[in-house]
Amino acid sequence: TNNINAGTATASASYAETANYMGSTDSKTFTIAKAPTVTTVSCEAGPFTYNGSAHTPCSASVTGPGLSQSLTVNYTNNINAGTATASASYAETDNYMGSTDSKTFTIAKAPTVTTVSCESGPFTYNGSAHTPCSASVTGPGLSQSLTVSYTNNINAGTATASASYAETENYMGSTDSKTFTIAK
């Protein structure tokens, strides 16, 4: 009795009384232990790059004697650039022991492109600083204007307009520059 599920099982036997023999019985108990399980988290190889959304590249399953099923993956730190963790657990049941697994994966900083654009001119010396350029930076989920820095943009000659986007937690830095001529 009770010899399928984990717990205490009983084995018994009886000999029925006959014309020449008296009857007898005996029984013994034995324990059926909970079966071990193995939870496995598997993640795609990547690379993964920051894009402003949660990355969910992993799956999980649990196996054991007579057991094979998928599990829900839980993620931490899976949006911003850095190390993310994927984990899954199988809770202990009447017949199975619990198990857990986790894997880490890296979310890289997203590349950016800084672009400086200048009006076509012509520009002529007038004693004031010429500021004919604008700048912007783009990347996954990123689009904003930048401040333009100028060198040699007052006197006649070649002037330079440059802009930079500084590296952040989620984005790589980038720079660009253009030249324009100030005529006499």
MDAnalysis code that builds the backbone (N, CA, C; Angstrom):
import MDAnalysis as mda
import numpy as np

u = mda.Universe.empty(552, n_residues=184, atom_resindex=np.repeat(np.arange(184), 3), trajectory=True)
u.add_TopologyAttr("name", ["N", "CA", "C"] * 184)
u.add_TopologyAttr("resid", np.arange(1, 185))
u.add_TopologyAttr("resname", ["THR", "ASN", "ASN", "ILE", "ASN", "ALA", "GLY", "THR", "ALA", "THR", "ALA", "SER", "ALA", "SER", "TYR", "ALA", "GLU", "THR", "ALA", "ASN", "TYR", "MET", "GLY", "SER", "THR", "ASP", "SER", "LYS", "THR", "PHE", "THR", "ILE", "ALA", "LYS", "ALA", "PRO", "THR", "VAL", "THR", "THR", "VAL", "SER", "CYS", "GLU", "ALA", "GLY", "PRO", "PHE", "THR", "TYR", "ASN", "GLY", "SER", "ALA", "HIS", "THR", "PRO", "CYS", "SER", "ALA", "SER", "VAL", "THR", "GLY", "PRO", "GLY", "LEU", "SER", "GLN", "SER", "LEU", "THR", "VAL", "ASN", "TYR", "THR", "ASN", "ASN", "ILE", "ASN", "ALA", "GLY", "THR", "ALA", "THR", "ALA", "SER", "ALA", "SER", "TYR", "ALA", "GLU", "THR", "ASP", "ASN", "TYR", "MET", "GLY", "SER", "THR", "ASP", "SER", "LYS", "THR", "PHE", "THR", "ILE", "ALA", "LYS", "ALA", "PRO", "THR", "VAL", "THR", "THR", "VAL", "SER", "CYS", "GLU", "SER", "GLY", "PRO", "PHE", "THR", "TYR", "ASN", "GLY", "SER", "ALA", "HIS", "THR", "PRO", "CYS", "SER", "ALA", "SER", "VAL", "THR", "GLY", "PRO", "GLY", "LEU", "SER", "GLN", "SER", "LEU", "THR", "VAL", "SER", "TYR", "THR", "ASN", "ASN", "ILE", "ASN", "ALA", "GLY", "THR", "ALA", "THR", "ALA", "SER", "ALA", "SER", "TYR", "ALA", "GLU", "THR", "GLU", "ASN", "TYR", "MET", "GLY", "SER", "THR", "ASP", "SER", "LYS", "THR", "PHE", "THR", "ILE", "ALA", "LYS"])
u.atoms.positions = np.array([
    [0.849, -1.183, 0.000],
    [0.000, 0.000, 0.000],
    [0.886, 1.233, 0.000],
    [0.382, 2.327, -0.621],
    [1.109, 3.607, -0.671],
    [2.510, 3.470, -1.268],
    [2.627, 2.637, -2.316],
    [3.958, 2.365, -2.867],
    [4.222, 3.064, -4.201],
    [3.527, 4.180, -4.463],
    [3.790, 4.954, -5.678],
    [4.394, 6.305, -5.321],
    [3.724, 7.062, -4.492],
    [4.181, 8.407, -4.151],
    [5.205, 8.382, -3.028],
    [5.933, 9.476, -2.909],
    [6.922, 9.597, -1.845],
    [6.238, 9.498, -0.490],
    [6.915, 8.860, 0.426],
    [6.374, 8.679, 1.771],
    [6.650, 7.269, 2.259],
    [5.855, 6.811, 3.228],
    [6.028, 5.475, 3.795],
    [5.083, 4.497, 3.111],
    [5.654, 3.442, 2.591],
    [4.875, 2.382, 1.931],
    [4.892, 1.138, 2.808],
    [3.900, 0.306, 2.608],
    [3.800, -0.925, 3.396],
    [3.724, -2.123, 2.456],
    [4.522, -3.156, 2.808],
    [4.459, -4.438, 2.096],
    [3.966, -5.485, 3.097],
    [2.942, -6.212, 2.723],
    [2.406, -7.224, 3.656],
    [2.109, -8.517, 2.895],
    [2.121, -9.594, 3.640],
    [1.806, -10.910, 3.059],
    [1.083, -11.738, 4.108],
    [0.217, -12.620, 3.636],
    [-0.547, -13.487, 4.541],
    [-0.549, -14.913, 4.008],
    [-0.538, -15.842, 4.965],
    [-0.714, -17.261, 4.619],
    [-2.012, -17.683, 5.288],
    [-2.960, -18.106, 4.477],
    [-4.280, -18.464, 5.019],
    [-4.204, -19.813, 5.741],
    [-4.943, -19.920, 6.804],
    [-4.980, -21.159, 7.573],
    [-5.490, -22.295, 6.686],
    [-4.860, -23.477, 6.852],
    [-5.279, -24.672, 6.099],
    [-5.602, -25.769, 7.103],
    [-5.903, -26.938, 6.587],
    [-6.237, -28.074, 7.465],
    [-5.049, -28.437, 8.348],
    [-3.850, -28.226, 7.864],
    [-2.666, -28.639, 8.627],
    [-1.834, -27.481, 9.178],
    [-2.099, -26.280, 8.701],
    [-1.263, -25.142, 9.123],
    [-2.102, -23.979, 9.618],
    [-1.595, -23.339, 10.613],
    [-2.225, -22.127, 11.103],
    [-1.843, -20.970, 10.153],
    [-2.687, -20.006, 10.084],
    [-2.386, -18.850, 9.245],
    [-1.328, -17.948, 9.889],
    [-0.697, -17.101, 9.045],
    [0.288, -16.125, 9.552],
    [0.338, -14.908, 8.631],
    [0.787, -13.817, 9.193],
    [0.940, -12.583, 8.409],
    [2.219, -11.885, 8.844],
    [2.697, -11.039, 7.948],
    [3.840, -10.184, 8.273],
    [3.769, -8.944, 7.392],
    [4.345, -7.881, 7.843],
    [4.417, -6.662, 7.026],
    [5.680, -5.892, 7.379],
    [6.145, -5.135, 6.415],
    [7.308, -4.260, 6.609],
    [6.983, -2.925, 5.939],
    [7.565, -1.876, 6.444],
    [7.426, -0.561, 5.811],
    [8.749, -0.179, 5.162],
    [8.641, 0.619, 4.168],
    [9.833, 1.175, 3.522],
    [9.504, 2.597, 3.059],
    [10.539, 3.370, 2.865],
    [10.363, 4.787, 2.520],
    [10.658, 5.021, 1.046],
    [9.773, 5.749, 0.396],
    [10.015, 6.218, -0.966],
    [10.394, 7.694, -0.852],
    [11.622, 8.000, -1.208],
    [12.109, 9.381, -1.084],
    [11.605, 10.220, -2.253],
    [11.568, 11.540, -2.045],
    [11.222, 12.447, -3.126],
    [12.297, 12.351, -4.211],
    [11.878, 12.401, -5.456],
    [12.815, 12.311, -6.573],
    [13.549, 13.635, -6.749],
    [14.831, 13.577, -7.078],
    [15.559, 14.819, -7.356],
    [15.113, 15.408, -8.695],
    [15.239, 16.702, -8.825],
    [14.932, 17.389, -10.074],
    [16.136, 18.218, -10.501],
    [16.188, 18.543, -11.776],
    [17.234, 19.421, -12.304],
    [16.553, 20.534, -13.087],
    [16.731, 21.766, -12.611],
    [16.240, 22.934, -13.333],
    [17.387, 23.466, -14.174],
    [17.101, 23.760, -15.446],
    [18.123, 24.251, -16.364],
    [17.642, 25.528, -17.049],
    [18.458, 26.581, -16.926],
    [18.204, 27.833, -17.638],
    [19.166, 27.886, -18.821],
    [18.645, 28.158, -20.008],
    [19.464, 28.270, -21.217],
    [19.216, 29.628, -21.855],
    [20.301, 30.285, -22.277],
    [20.186, 31.612, -22.878],
    [20.819, 31.621, -24.268],
    [20.220, 32.412, -25.166],
    [20.807, 32.616, -26.486],
    [22.191, 33.224, -26.311],
    [23.026, 33.049, -27.330],
    [24.428, 33.465, -27.231],
    [24.632, 34.977, -27.263],
    [23.724, 35.735, -27.860],
    [23.934, 37.170, -27.958],
    [24.806, 37.488, -29.168],
    [25.402, 38.648, -29.322],
    [25.449, 39.712, -28.310],
    [24.122, 40.454, -28.184],
    [23.952, 41.083, -27.030],
    [22.771, 41.881, -26.753],
    [23.220, 43.324, -26.545],
    [22.486, 44.250, -27.128],
    [22.843, 45.658, -27.054],
    [21.668, 46.429, -26.483],
    [21.970, 47.388, -25.638],
    [20.933, 48.220, -25.033],
    [20.030, 48.797, -26.116],
    [18.704, 48.695, -25.926],
    [17.749, 49.282, -26.866],
    [16.562, 49.915, -26.140],
    [16.651, 50.020, -24.822],
    [15.581, 50.630, -24.038],
    [14.497, 49.662, -23.614],
    [14.531, 48.444, -24.125],
    [13.526, 47.425, -23.790],
    [14.168, 46.289, -23.003],
    [13.330, 45.523, -22.336],
    [13.829, 44.366, -21.576],
    [14.276, 43.270, -22.531],
    [15.441, 42.708, -22.255],
    [15.943, 41.565, -23.024],
    [15.498, 40.293, -22.300],
    [14.894, 39.358, -23.043],
    [14.407, 38.099, -22.463],
    [14.849, 36.927, -23.345],
    [16.180, 36.661, -23.401],
    [16.692, 35.661, -24.341],
    [16.808, 34.245, -23.769],
    [16.184, 33.981, -22.636],
    [16.415, 32.697, -21.969],
    [15.133, 31.872, -21.854],
    [15.320, 30.579, -21.684],
    [14.219, 29.652, -21.418],
    [14.645, 28.752, -20.266],
    [13.682, 28.070, -19.671],
    [14.006, 27.197, -18.531],
    [13.100, 25.978, -18.548],
    [13.644, 24.876, -18.020],
    [12.867, 23.643, -17.906],
    [13.330, 22.878, -16.675],
    [12.489, 21.948, -16.236],
    [12.829, 21.075, -15.116],
    [12.624, 19.641, -15.574],
    [13.533, 18.772, -15.148],
    [13.423, 17.347, -15.455],
    [13.640, 16.541, -14.184],
    [13.107, 15.341, -14.204],
    [13.248, 14.390, -13.106],
    [12.584, 13.101, -13.542],
    [12.612, 12.050, -12.741],
    [11.957, 10.797, -13.114],
    [10.466, 11.011, -13.378],
    [10.067, 10.818, -14.630],
    [8.664, 11.029, -14.994],
    [8.253, 12.484, -15.033],
    [9.217, 13.407, -15.087],
    [8.924, 14.840, -15.047],
    [9.719, 15.557, -16.130],
    [9.045, 16.354, -16.945],
    [9.698, 17.206, -17.938],
    [8.726, 18.320, -18.292],
    [9.064, 19.548, -17.888],
    [8.176, 20.673, -18.175],
    [8.962, 21.968, -18.245],
    [8.394, 22.950, -18.928],
    [9.030, 24.261, -19.012],
    [8.692, 25.065, -17.762],
    [9.542, 26.041, -17.471],
    [9.363, 26.906, -16.304],
    [9.398, 28.362, -16.736],
    [8.852, 29.212, -15.913],
    [8.904, 30.651, -16.145],
    [10.281, 31.178, -15.749],
    [10.857, 32.021, -16.595],
    [12.158, 32.634, -16.306],
    [11.924, 33.996, -15.668],
    [12.638, 34.262, -14.592],
    [12.602, 35.565, -13.928],
    [13.906, 36.290, -14.232],
    [13.811, 37.586, -14.547],
    [14.990, 38.368, -14.924],
    [15.241, 39.490, -13.929],
    [16.513, 39.818, -13.760],
    [16.901, 41.018, -13.016],
    [17.931, 41.764, -13.855],
    [17.853, 43.098, -13.821],
    [18.803, 43.978, -14.522],
    [18.889, 43.679, -16.012],
    [17.746, 43.417, -16.662],
    [17.773, 43.020, -18.071],
    [17.326, 44.124, -19.035],
    [17.395, 45.384, -18.580],
    [17.064, 46.496, -19.474],
    [18.320, 47.301, -19.792],
    [19.000, 47.789, -18.780],
    [20.166, 48.648, -18.979],
    [21.423, 47.844, -19.270],
    [22.407, 48.534, -19.838],
    [23.689, 47.903, -20.133],
    [24.326, 47.387, -18.839],
    [24.954, 46.225, -18.926],
    [25.600, 45.601, -17.771],
    [25.310, 44.114, -17.746],
    [25.401, 43.526, -16.582],
    [25.169, 42.086, -16.431],
    [23.746, 41.832, -15.974],
    [23.047, 41.018, -16.723],
    [21.669, 40.641, -16.399],
    [21.655, 39.197, -15.911],
    [20.636, 38.857, -15.120],
    [20.503, 37.498, -14.592],
    [19.141, 36.931, -14.954],
    [19.170, 35.680, -15.410],
    [17.943, 34.924, -15.685],
    [17.925, 33.746, -14.721],
    [16.813, 33.550, -14.008],
    [16.733, 32.459, -13.040],
    [15.379, 31.780, -13.122],
    [15.361, 30.526, -12.689],
    [14.118, 29.753, -12.650],
    [14.188, 28.788, -11.477],
    [13.025, 28.472, -10.933],
    [12.945, 27.560, -9.790],
    [11.800, 26.585, -9.976],
    [12.023, 25.385, -9.489],
    [10.950, 24.391, -9.408],
    [10.720, 24.159, -7.923],
    [9.520, 24.438, -7.455],
    [9.213, 24.319, -6.027],
    [9.034, 22.850, -5.643],
    [9.462, 22.510, -4.439],
    [9.309, 21.146, -3.924],
    [7.830, 20.763, -3.894],
    [7.548, 19.518, -4.272],
    [6.177, 19.007, -4.257],
    [6.136, 17.749, -3.394],
    [4.981, 17.090, -3.365],
    [4.852, 15.855, -2.587],
    [5.839, 14.794, -3.037],
    [6.140, 14.752, -4.353],
    [6.974, 13.679, -4.885],
    [8.334, 14.118, -5.411],
    [8.558, 15.421, -5.531],
    [9.807, 15.903, -6.126],
    [10.481, 16.945, -5.243],
    [11.795, 16.880, -5.218],
    [12.584, 17.887, -4.532],
    [12.637, 19.135, -5.412],
    [12.803, 20.279, -4.820],
    [12.917, 21.523, -5.576],
    [14.306, 21.683, -6.170],
    [14.428, 22.570, -7.159],
    [15.735, 22.861, -7.761],
    [15.687, 24.249, -8.391],
    [16.843, 24.852, -8.568],
    [16.956, 26.180, -9.163],
    [18.165, 26.225, -10.087],
    [18.169, 27.212, -10.978],
    [19.321, 27.462, -11.835],
    [19.272, 28.929, -12.244],
    [20.418, 29.465, -12.596],
    [20.466, 30.837, -13.107],
    [21.644, 30.972, -14.064],
    [21.499, 31.912, -14.986],
    [22.565, 32.230, -15.932],
    [22.650, 33.749, -16.022],
    [23.832, 34.245, -16.349],
    [24.001, 35.678, -16.580],
    [24.291, 35.915, -18.057],
    [23.939, 37.099, -18.522],
    [24.289, 37.513, -19.875],
    [24.565, 39.006, -19.845],
    [25.300, 39.468, -20.841],
    [25.736, 40.857, -20.863],
    [24.940, 41.657, -21.883],
    [24.507, 42.832, -21.454],
    [23.880, 43.798, -22.357],
    [24.920, 44.898, -22.579],
    [25.361, 45.041, -23.829],
    [26.397, 46.016, -24.153],
    [25.793, 47.407, -24.310],
    [26.640, 48.406, -24.144],
    [26.208, 49.780, -24.399],
    [25.897, 49.921, -25.885],
    [24.891, 50.711, -26.186],
    [24.495, 50.924, -27.575],
    [25.424, 51.943, -28.238],
    [25.759, 51.729, -29.516],
    [26.562, 52.722, -30.229],
    [25.730, 53.971, -30.522],
    [26.405, 55.090, -30.645],
    [25.739, 56.340, -31.003],
    [26.433, 56.944, -32.221],
    [25.723, 57.819, -32.900],
    [26.296, 58.556, -34.032],
    [26.039, 60.036, -33.796],
    [27.122, 60.779, -33.653],
    [27.022, 62.232, -33.544],
    [27.232, 62.806, -34.936],
    [26.361, 63.740, -35.329],
    [26.441, 64.345, -36.661],
    [26.432, 65.862, -36.535],
    [27.461, 66.497, -37.112],
    [27.521, 67.955, -37.199],
    [27.137, 68.329, -38.624],
    [26.205, 69.252, -38.773],
    [25.765, 69.735, -40.085],
    [25.947, 71.249, -40.130],
    [26.503, 71.733, -41.248],
    [26.737, 73.173, -41.382],
    [26.037, 73.705, -42.628],
    [25.563, 74.954, -42.526],
    [24.995, 75.622, -43.697],
    [26.085, 75.718, -44.757],
    [25.667, 75.842, -46.002],
    [26.649, 75.786, -47.090],
    [27.458, 77.068, -47.272],
    [27.020, 78.184, -46.746],
    [27.779, 79.421, -46.907],
    [27.452, 80.089, -48.229],
    [28.209, 81.035, -48.762],
    [29.529, 81.433, -48.260],
    [29.443, 82.305, -46.999],
    [30.539, 82.273, -46.253],
    [30.638, 83.073, -45.038],
    [31.762, 84.079, -45.243],
    [31.521, 85.311, -44.876],
    [32.511, 86.379, -45.065],
    [32.815, 87.011, -43.714],
    [34.092, 87.335, -43.518],
    [34.515, 87.980, -42.273],
    [33.651, 89.204, -42.005],
    [33.140, 89.289, -40.758],
    [32.351, 90.462, -40.371],
    [32.681, 90.925, -38.953],
    [33.743, 90.345, -38.360],
    [34.161, 90.734, -37.016],
    [33.434, 89.977, -35.911],
    [32.415, 89.205, -36.270],
    [31.661, 88.426, -35.279],
    [31.889, 86.935, -35.504],
    [31.597, 86.161, -34.486],
    [31.729, 84.696, -34.593],
    [30.651, 84.144, -35.506],
    [31.074, 83.278, -36.426],
    [30.123, 82.583, -37.298],
    [29.735, 81.263, -36.623],
    [28.427, 81.004, -36.528],
    [27.933, 79.762, -35.893],
    [26.871, 79.122, -36.785],
    [27.292, 78.648, -37.975],
    [26.317, 78.144, -38.951],
    [26.013, 76.644, -38.824],
    [26.381, 76.032, -37.737],
    [26.263, 74.568, -37.651],
    [25.319, 74.145, -36.529],
    [24.829, 72.925, -36.670],
    [24.019, 72.283, -35.626],
    [24.539, 70.863, -35.452],
    [24.150, 70.239, -34.363],
    [24.623, 68.874, -34.095],
    [23.541, 68.068, -33.395],
    [23.562, 66.778, -33.653],
    [22.619, 65.875, -32.989],
    [23.284, 64.523, -32.778],
    [22.703, 63.753, -31.883],
    [23.186, 62.394, -31.635],
    [21.998, 61.451, -31.754],
    [22.238, 60.293, -32.354],
    [21.205, 59.272, -32.481],
    [21.764, 57.930, -32.038],
    [20.857, 57.057, -31.648],
    [21.173, 55.692, -31.240],
    [19.855, 54.994, -30.950],
    [19.875, 53.732, -30.586],
    [18.618, 53.030, -30.275],
    [17.869, 53.734, -29.144],
    [16.712, 54.289, -29.459],
    [15.923, 55.001, -28.455],
    [16.494, 56.346, -28.074],
    [17.416, 56.887, -28.868],
    [18.090, 58.149, -28.542],
    [18.072, 59.062, -29.761],
    [17.628, 60.289, -29.566],
    [17.676, 61.316, -30.607],
    [17.581, 62.663, -29.913],
    [18.698, 63.388, -29.913],
    [18.692, 64.690, -29.246],
    [19.711, 65.613, -29.888],
    [19.490, 66.907, -29.705],
    [20.439, 67.885, -30.232],
    [21.599, 68.043, -29.253],
    [22.734, 68.490, -29.811],
    [23.940, 68.695, -29.009],
    [24.440, 70.128, -29.197],
    [25.232, 70.583, -28.260],
    [25.862, 71.899, -28.353],
    [27.076, 71.804, -29.275],
    [27.204, 72.774, -30.172],
    [28.336, 72.809, -31.101],
    [29.428, 73.693, -30.514],
    [30.662, 73.203, -30.569],
    [31.827, 73.991, -30.154],
    [32.569, 74.442, -31.414],
    [33.036, 75.693, -31.400],
    [33.705, 76.252, -32.585],
    [35.135, 76.633, -32.242],
    [36.012, 76.506, -33.252],
    [37.368, 77.052, -33.154],
    [37.635, 77.834, -34.440],
    [38.356, 78.969, -34.296],
    [38.761, 79.820, -35.427],
    [37.559, 80.261, -36.259],
    [36.449, 80.609, -35.608],
    [35.234, 80.960, -36.346],
    [34.941, 82.464, -36.378],
    [35.977, 83.302, -36.155],
    [35.792, 84.757, -36.258],
    [36.551, 85.298, -37.469],
    [37.841, 85.040, -37.550],
    [38.679, 85.602, -38.615],
    [38.604, 84.759, -39.884],
    [39.006, 85.370, -40.984],
    [39.029, 84.671, -42.270],
    [39.949, 83.457, -42.176],
    [39.538, 82.359, -42.815],
    [40.308, 81.115, -42.809],
    [39.384, 79.926, -42.609],
    [39.965, 78.835, -42.147],
    [39.180, 77.607, -41.940],
    [38.739, 77.528, -40.487],
    [37.450, 77.388, -40.294],
    [36.872, 77.256, -38.954],
    [36.428, 75.802, -38.762],
    [36.357, 75.391, -37.522],
    [35.937, 74.021, -37.202],
    [34.757, 74.058, -36.243],
    [33.769, 73.220, -36.555],
    [32.616, 73.024, -35.680],
    [32.643, 71.573, -35.221],
    [32.550, 71.350, -33.921],
    [32.605, 69.976, -33.405],
    [31.569, 69.783, -32.309],
    [31.189, 68.523, -32.129],
    [30.235, 68.173, -31.078],
    [30.566, 66.772, -30.587],
    [30.259, 66.540, -29.330],
    [30.532, 65.233, -28.715],
    [29.355, 64.800, -27.868],
    [29.155, 63.497, -27.868],
    [28.183, 62.890, -26.950],
    [28.995, 62.039, -25.991],
    [28.942, 62.348, -24.708],
    [29.743, 61.636, -23.712],
    [29.151, 60.257, -23.425],
    [30.005, 59.301, -23.197],
    [29.564, 57.942, -22.855],
    [28.696, 57.983, -21.601],
    [27.620, 57.212, -21.609],
    [26.721, 57.134, -20.461],
    [26.604, 55.679, -20.018],
    [25.721, 55.455, -19.078],
    [25.497, 54.103, -18.568],
    [25.071, 53.145, -19.677],
    [24.272, 53.630, -20.628],
    [23.715, 52.767, -21.666],
    [24.224, 53.034, -23.076],
    [24.941, 54.141, -23.281],
    [25.365, 54.512, -24.633],
    [26.868, 54.760, -24.701],
    [27.453, 54.349, -25.813],
    [28.845, 54.672, -26.083],
    [28.915, 56.125, -26.538],
    [30.051, 56.766, -26.324],
    [30.241, 58.140, -26.758],
    [30.529, 58.211, -28.249],
    [30.353, 59.406, -28.828],
    [30.681, 59.619, -30.232],
    [30.968, 61.098, -30.467],
    [31.713, 61.386, -31.537],
    [32.057, 62.773, -31.876],
    [31.977, 62.959, -33.384],
    [31.880, 64.205, -33.789],
    [31.925, 64.548, -35.203],
    [32.387, 65.996, -35.310],
    [32.949, 66.321, -36.455],
    [33.337, 67.719, -36.701],
    [33.264, 68.009, -38.193],
    [33.061, 69.279, -38.509],
    [33.033, 69.750, -39.891],
    [33.827, 71.050, -39.934],
    [34.381, 71.318, -41.101],
    [35.065, 72.603, -41.296],
    [34.257, 73.439, -42.269],
    [34.434, 74.766, -42.147],
    [33.833, 75.706, -43.114],
    [34.781, 76.864, -43.258],
    [34.662, 77.553, -44.344],
    [35.599, 78.637, -44.682],
    [34.961, 79.999, -44.471],
    [35.722, 80.873, -43.813],
    [35.321, 82.271, -43.676],
    [36.202, 83.057, -44.650],
    [35.566, 83.644, -45.625],
    [36.337, 84.391, -46.635],
    [36.687, 85.782, -46.127],
    [37.735, 86.376, -46.751],
    [38.109, 87.745, -46.413],
    [36.986, 88.676, -46.870],
])
